[in-house]
Amino acid sequence: MIMPFIVLYVLDAISLGSKEWGLISTIETITILAFRVPGGIITDRYNKRLLLLIGSLWNLGYFIAFIFSKSFLQLLTIVILRRIVITLTDPAWPALQIKLIPKEQRGRIFSILNVLVSISGFIGSMVGGYLFDINPSFPFWLFIPFNVMEFLVLYFFIR
């Protein structure tokens, strides 16, 4: 729902230039590279569910901060902080899936999960486009309840 609109929002609503956004994206990629392996190590050592709860909660805070960002420095700061936390917690997703899904069902279940992600992606992109035309921040505000639902599902249903 929101990924196709991040660049548009940054350029239009926050009024950053393409060079500034390019610099933020480059620093974000460097941050990912710096924290990818430590994220795997942390996933192996700590409770995967807790890591996913931290990542989900942090993501919620990121999108709220993203909406209120008004400058290059504000956006750079929240992008770096988000990327550190998400890169450290994201490896817990596949590790937990492998732990919870029986080996003989993984192919089917992973396929179903990918189909669901694709369906939500194309529906979200269409809805996000309409919402963005009304107000550029609307797709991000609508995404926040989905983040809350993700957190609640992780909290109440994943053990």
N, C-alpha and C positions, 0 to 999 in steps of 0.2 A: 504494500500500500504506500509506503513512504519512500522507499529507496529511490525510485525514479525521480522524486521531487526534491531530494536533498540539495542537489546542485542548483536547481532552479531557486529554491528558497534562499540558499546562501548568496546567490548572485542578485536576486531581486529584493528579498525582504531584509537581508542583513547588509546588502549593498557592498559585498566584497568583490574585488576584481578577480578575473580568471587566474592571474598570476598568484594572488594571495591564496585562492582556493587550491591551486596547484601545489603551493608550498605546504599548506596544511595536509593535503593528501600524501605528499612525499614524506613528511614527518610522521604521519599516521602509519605508513607502510614500514618505515624504519622502526617505529615502536613495536609493530607486530613482529618483525624479525627479531628484535631484542628480547621479546617476552614469550615467544612461541615455545621454546624448549623448557624454560622454567615453568610454563603453564602445564606442560606434560608431566614434569616432575611433581608439581603440586598435586595434580590430579591423581597420580599414583600413591601419594602419601596421605591425602586427606579425604574426608567424606565428600563424595561426588555430589550428593544431593545438596549439601550445604554450599558447595561451590556454585552450583546452579542457582540456588536461591540468592546468593550474593550477586551473581551476574545479572539475574533478572531484576532484582531490586535496583542495582546500579544502572541498568539500562533505562528503567523507569525515570530515575533522576536525570539521566542524560537527556532524554527527550524533552523533559520540562525545561532544563537549562538551555537546550538547543533553541527552543522556541523564544526564550527571552534573551538570547545572545544578540548583541548589537555591535560587536566590534571583532576585528581580527584576533586580538589577544584573548578575548573571552571565548571565542569559538575554538581557537587553537588549544587553550587550556582544557576545555571540556572534552574535545576530541582526543587529546593525549590521555587524559585520565580515564575516559571510557575505554579506549583501546587497551590500556594497561590491564584494567580489570577484566574486560571481556577476553583478552588473549590469555590471561591467566586462568580463567574459569571455563572457557569454551571446550577444552579437551575433555571435560567431564561428560559432555553430551554423548559422544560415541562410546566412551568407556561405560557409562551407565546403560546405554542401549544394549551393548554386548552382554553386560551383566544380567539384565532383566529379560532379554529375549532369548528363548531357547534356540540353540544352534540350528536345528532343522527348520526353524521358521524365520530366520533372520532375512533371507532373501525376499520372501513375500512381504514381511512387515516393513522392511526398509523401502521396498518399492511402493507400498501403500503410503508410507509417510512422505515419500518424495512426490507422489501424485497429489496428496493433500496440500503440501507446500506449494506446488505449482498452481493448483486451483485457487488457493488463497492469494497467490501472487498476481494472477491475471485479473481476478475479481477486485482485489485491492488496488491494482493499478488503475482500473477503470473508475472505481469510486474515488480514489485519490485525485484523479484528474478533474473530476467534477468539483470536488471539494476545494482543490487548489484554485480553480477559477473563481470560486466564491470568495475565498480568503486563503492566502498561501499557508497560514498556520493550521488550518482545519484538518488536513490529513494527519498532522503530527498530534493534534489534540485527540483525534479519533483513535490513533494508535495506542495512546496511553491506557485506555481500558483493556485493550488486548494484552498489554504488558502486565496489568494487574491480574487478569485471568491466568496468564502463564504462571505468574508467581503463586497464585492460589492453587492451581493444579499441582505444581511442584510441591507445595507445602502440605496439601491435604492427601494427595493420591500417590505420590512417589515415595517409596521407602527404601 
